[in-house]
Amino acid sequence: MLRSGELHHRRNAQGFGRSPAHIVREKRLPPYFYDIDDEGRFTPTPLASSPWEGGKQNGAGLGGLLAHLIDGVAASAPMTVARLTIDILGTAPMAPVEGRTRIVRDGERFQVSESELWIADRLVARACALRTRIADTPVIDGAPVYPPPEDCPVVKFMSRRAFGQYVESRTAGGNLHTPGPLALWVRFGHQHVRDVPLTPLVRAATLGDFGGGVGAHVDGREWSFANLDIALHLTREPEGEWLLIHADTMSAGNGVAHANALFADRRGAFARGHQTLFIAPQPQAAVGAS
């Protein structure tokens, strides 16, 4: 079983997650995850590459792309996404992706829709969205209040070798370089699909992939913690460019962990999220321990 007190306090998640701030001088990458080819497929750029495995796509890219497809599903009445669940069904190579959508149930009070990502003949990721009708009801809000991003110190949460080139981050609580819960303001400066502005749902889905890194309790130089899913329960759409994630992780020491997160914007909390993390030794760490 892993205990946080037994871990080294500095972490490096191979370019994603909590690590000392190192600026790597690399060429500027295209400011979007996916381009669209002549067949209507989504072609990943280097921004979509995984920090865990070379030649594979990352969860933030896949999750945001699934949300982008859900955005394109029309509803029969004014609705808001109340739940978005994403399953990552194995590694996805850096190859063109075909997107598919369908409506499972369409009604006046709620709608269920699905989106899928296919590479060749293999399903690599899928999402299910539950939309509910919008109505005036009492506000229930017992979430913590966080300082605005302008009052929080700037930190380098991600390596600038890839996606981190377009991510600004500021800590609103916790310590970036010690294990445990962390509250982090994040602003994205990229497009998910070329020439398509980020939507609130795509921002939320992309940030939903950050839970394992923000709430890390293990040293990323010794352990990988790739997520197998993303689940968001939203009370409303996020507002503005700056979004906050406050995450923590729990594990029984059996190879699996759960990252749990609260999401907020300047107005307050708008969602809670969860991730299932696959914990495994980093190859170099396993060799060193043998």
C-alpha positions as CSV (number, residue, x, y, z in Angstrom):
1,M,0.0,0.0,0.0
2,L,1.2,3.5,-0.8
3,R,1.2,6.0,2.0
4,S,1.7,9.7,1.2
5,G,4.2,10.2,4.0
6,E,6.5,7.6,2.4
7,L,6.6,9.5,-0.9
8,H,9.1,12.0,-2.1
9,H,7.5,15.4,-2.0
10,R,8.6,16.5,-5.5
11,R,6.6,15.0,-8.4
12,N,7.1,14.9,-12.1
13,A,4.3,13.3,-14.2
14,Q,6.3,13.2,-17.5
15,G,5.0,16.7,-18.5
16,F,1.5,16.4,-16.9
17,G,0.7,16.8,-13.3
18,R,2.5,18.3,-10.4
19,S,6.2,18.9,-10.9
20,P,8.9,21.5,-10.3
21,A,8.6,24.4,-12.7
22,H,11.1,23.9,-15.6
23,I,10.7,25.8,-18.9
24,V,11.8,23.6,-21.8
25,R,12.8,25.5,-24.9
26,E,10.8,23.8,-27.6
27,K,9.3,25.0,-30.8
28,R,5.8,26.5,-30.6
29,L,3.1,23.9,-31.3
30,P,-0.1,24.5,-33.2
31,P,-2.7,26.0,-30.8
32,Y,-5.3,23.3,-31.3
33,F,-5.7,19.6,-30.5
34,Y,-7.3,18.5,-33.8
35,D,-7.5,19.6,-37.4
36,I,-10.2,18.2,-39.8
37,D,-9.1,16.3,-42.9
38,D,-10.9,16.0,-46.2
39,E,-13.0,13.1,-45.0
40,G,-14.2,15.0,-41.9
41,R,-12.0,13.1,-39.5
42,F,-10.2,14.7,-36.6
43,T,-6.4,14.6,-37.1
44,P,-4.5,15.0,-33.8
45,T,-1.6,17.5,-33.5
46,P,1.3,17.2,-31.1
47,L,-0.8,19.0,-28.6
48,A,-2.9,15.8,-28.3
49,S,0.1,13.6,-27.4
50,S,0.0,11.6,-24.2
51,P,2.4,12.4,-21.3
52,W,2.3,8.7,-20.3
53,E,3.0,6.9,-23.6
54,G,4.7,8.1,-26.8
55,G,2.6,8.0,-30.0
56,K,-0.7,8.0,-28.1
57,Q,-3.4,10.6,-27.5
58,N,-4.1,12.1,-24.1
59,G,-7.3,12.1,-22.1
60,A,-7.8,15.9,-22.2
61,G,-7.8,15.8,-26.0
62,L,-10.2,12.8,-26.2
63,G,-12.5,14.1,-23.5
64,G,-12.7,17.5,-25.0
65,L,-13.4,16.1,-28.5
66,L,-16.2,14.0,-27.2
67,A,-17.7,17.1,-25.5
68,H,-17.3,19.0,-28.8
69,L,-19.4,16.3,-30.5
70,I,-22.0,16.4,-27.8
71,D,-22.3,20.2,-28.3
72,G,-23.4,19.5,-31.8
73,V,-26.4,17.4,-30.7
74,A,-29.5,19.5,-30.8
75,A,-32.1,19.4,-28.1
76,S,-35.9,19.8,-28.5
77,A,-36.1,22.4,-25.7
78,P,-33.7,24.7,-23.8
79,M,-31.6,22.4,-21.7
80,T,-28.3,22.2,-19.8
81,V,-25.9,19.3,-19.5
82,A,-26.3,17.9,-16.0
83,R,-24.0,14.9,-16.4
84,L,-21.2,14.0,-18.7
85,T,-19.4,10.6,-18.4
86,I,-16.4,9.6,-20.6
87,D,-14.9,6.2,-20.9
88,I,-11.4,5.9,-22.4
89,L,-11.3,2.4,-23.9
90,G,-7.6,1.8,-24.2
91,T,-4.8,3.7,-25.8
92,A,-5.6,5.8,-28.9
93,P,-2.8,6.1,-31.5
94,M,-1.9,9.5,-33.0
95,A,-4.1,8.7,-36.1
96,P,-7.2,10.3,-37.6
97,V,-10.3,10.0,-35.5
98,E,-13.9,9.5,-36.7
99,G,-16.6,11.1,-34.5
100,R,-20.1,9.6,-34.2
101,T,-23.2,10.8,-32.2
102,R,-26.7,9.6,-31.6
103,I,-29.7,10.5,-29.4
104,V,-30.7,7.7,-27.0
105,R,-33.7,9.5,-25.6
106,D,-35.2,12.8,-26.5
107,G,-38.0,14.5,-24.5
108,E,-39.2,17.8,-23.2
109,R,-37.7,17.3,-19.7
110,F,-34.5,15.5,-20.4
111,Q,-32.3,14.1,-23.2
112,V,-29.7,11.4,-23.3
113,S,-27.1,11.5,-26.1
114,E,-23.9,9.7,-26.9
115,S,-20.7,10.4,-28.8
116,E,-18.0,8.0,-29.9
117,L,-14.5,8.2,-31.2
118,W,-13.3,5.6,-33.7
119,I,-9.9,4.9,-35.1
120,A,-10.1,2.6,-38.1
121,D,-12.5,-0.1,-36.9
122,R,-11.8,0.3,-33.1
123,L,-13.8,2.3,-30.6
124,V,-11.3,4.2,-28.5
125,A,-13.5,6.5,-26.4
126,R,-17.2,7.2,-25.7
127,A,-19.3,9.7,-23.8
128,C,-22.8,9.9,-22.5
129,A,-24.5,13.2,-21.8
130,L,-27.6,13.8,-19.8
131,R,-29.3,17.1,-20.5
132,T,-32.2,18.4,-18.4
133,R,-34.7,21.2,-19.0
134,I,-34.0,24.6,-17.5
135,A,-36.4,26.1,-14.9
136,D,-36.4,28.6,-12.0
137,T,-35.7,26.7,-8.8
138,P,-34.1,27.5,-5.4
139,V,-30.3,27.9,-5.3
140,I,-28.4,25.4,-3.1
141,D,-24.8,26.3,-2.6
142,G,-22.6,25.1,0.3
143,A,-19.3,25.1,-1.7
144,P,-16.1,26.8,-0.5
145,V,-15.3,30.3,-1.7
146,Y,-12.0,30.7,-3.5
147,P,-9.8,33.8,-4.0
148,P,-10.0,35.1,-7.6
149,P,-7.2,34.2,-10.0
150,E,-5.7,37.7,-9.9
151,D,-5.0,37.2,-6.2
152,C,-3.3,33.8,-6.6
153,P,0.4,33.1,-7.3
154,V,1.3,32.0,-10.9
155,V,2.7,28.4,-11.1
156,K,3.8,26.1,-13.9
157,F,1.6,23.1,-13.5
158,M,2.4,21.5,-16.8
159,S,5.5,21.2,-18.9
160,R,5.7,23.6,-21.8
161,R,6.8,20.9,-24.2
162,A,3.2,20.3,-25.4
163,F,-0.2,21.3,-24.1
164,G,1.3,23.3,-21.3
165,Q,2.3,25.9,-23.8
166,Y,-1.3,27.0,-23.8
167,V,-2.3,26.5,-20.1
168,E,-2.0,29.3,-17.5
169,S,-2.4,28.2,-13.9
170,R,-2.5,29.8,-10.4
171,T,-2.7,28.1,-7.0
172,A,-5.7,29.0,-4.8
173,G,-5.0,26.5,-2.0
174,G,-2.5,23.8,-1.2
175,N,1.1,23.4,-2.3
176,L,2.1,22.4,-5.8
177,H,5.2,20.5,-4.7
178,T,3.7,18.4,-1.9
179,P,1.3,15.5,-2.0
180,G,-2.3,16.1,-1.2
181,P,-5.3,18.2,-2.2
182,L,-4.7,21.3,-4.4
183,A,-7.0,24.1,-5.7
184,L,-5.8,25.4,-9.1
185,W,-7.1,28.1,-11.3
186,V,-6.6,27.2,-15.0
187,R,-7.1,29.2,-18.2
188,F,-6.8,27.5,-21.6
189,G,-5.4,29.4,-24.6
190,H,-5.9,26.8,-27.2
191,Q,-8.7,25.6,-29.5
192,H,-9.8,22.0,-29.3
193,V,-10.8,21.8,-33.0
194,R,-9.0,24.2,-35.4
195,D,-10.9,27.4,-35.9
196,V,-13.7,26.5,-33.4
197,P,-13.8,28.6,-30.2
198,L,-13.8,26.7,-26.9
199,T,-17.3,26.1,-25.5
200,P,-18.2,25.9,-21.8
201,L,-18.7,22.2,-22.0
202,V,-15.4,21.6,-23.8
203,R,-13.6,23.7,-21.2
204,A,-15.2,21.6,-18.4
205,A,-14.4,18.3,-20.0
206,T,-10.8,19.2,-20.7
207,L,-10.3,20.4,-17.1
208,G,-12.1,17.2,-15.9
209,D,-9.0,15.3,-17.1
210,F,-6.8,17.2,-14.6
211,G,-8.1,15.7,-11.4
212,G,-5.5,12.9,-11.1
213,G,-2.6,15.4,-11.6
214,V,-4.0,18.2,-9.4
215,G,-4.9,15.8,-6.5
216,A,-1.8,13.6,-6.9
217,H,-0.5,11.7,-3.8
218,V,2.2,9.7,-5.6
219,D,5.5,10.7,-7.2
220,G,5.0,10.9,-11.0
221,R,8.7,10.0,-11.5
222,E,8.0,6.6,-9.9
223,W,4.3,6.0,-10.6
224,S,2.0,6.6,-13.6
225,F,-1.6,7.5,-12.9
226,A,-3.4,7.5,-16.2
227,N,-7.2,7.9,-16.0
228,L,-9.6,5.4,-17.4
229,D,-12.7,7.7,-17.3
230,I,-14.0,11.2,-16.5
231,A,-17.3,11.9,-14.9
232,L,-18.8,15.4,-14.4
233,H,-22.0,16.3,-12.6
234,L,-22.8,19.9,-13.4
235,T,-25.4,22.2,-11.9
236,R,-24.8,24.8,-14.7
237,E,-22.5,25.8,-17.5
238,P,-19.1,27.2,-16.4
239,E,-18.7,31.0,-17.1
240,G,-15.6,32.8,-18.4
241,E,-12.1,31.7,-19.3
242,W,-10.7,31.0,-15.8
243,L,-11.9,27.8,-14.2
244,L,-10.9,26.3,-10.9
245,I,-10.4,22.6,-10.0
246,H,-10.0,21.5,-6.3
247,A,-8.9,17.8,-6.3
248,D,-7.8,15.1,-4.0
249,T,-7.1,11.4,-4.5
250,M,-7.8,8.2,-2.5
251,S,-6.5,4.7,-3.0
252,A,-6.5,1.4,-1.1
253,G,-3.0,0.6,-2.4
254,N,-4.3,-2.0,-4.9
255,G,-3.4,-0.4,-8.2
256,V,-6.5,1.8,-8.5
257,A,-7.2,5.3,-7.2
258,H,-10.1,7.7,-7.4
259,A,-9.6,11.4,-8.0
260,N,-12.5,13.6,-6.7
261,A,-12.8,17.2,-7.6
262,L,-14.9,20.4,-7.2
263,F,-15.1,22.7,-10.1
264,A,-15.7,26.5,-9.9
265,D,-15.6,29.7,-11.8
266,R,-15.7,33.4,-10.6
267,R,-19.4,33.0,-9.8
268,G,-18.9,29.9,-7.6
269,A,-19.0,26.1,-7.8
270,F,-20.6,24.6,-10.9
271,A,-19.7,20.9,-10.9
272,R,-18.2,17.9,-9.2
273,G,-16.1,15.4,-11.0
274,H,-14.5,12.0,-10.6
275,Q,-11.8,9.9,-12.3
276,T,-10.7,6.3,-12.0
277,L,-6.9,6.2,-12.1
278,F,-4.8,3.2,-13.2
279,I,-1.7,3.2,-10.9
280,A,1.4,1.5,-12.2
281,P,5.2,1.8,-11.7
282,Q,7.1,3.9,-14.2
283,P,9.3,1.6,-16.3
284,Q,12.5,3.2,-15.1
285,A,11.3,3.1,-11.4
286,A,10.5,-0.6,-11.8
287,V,14.0,-1.3,-13.2
288,G,15.6,0.6,-10.4
289,A,13.7,-1.4,-7.8
290,S,14.6,-4.8,-9.2
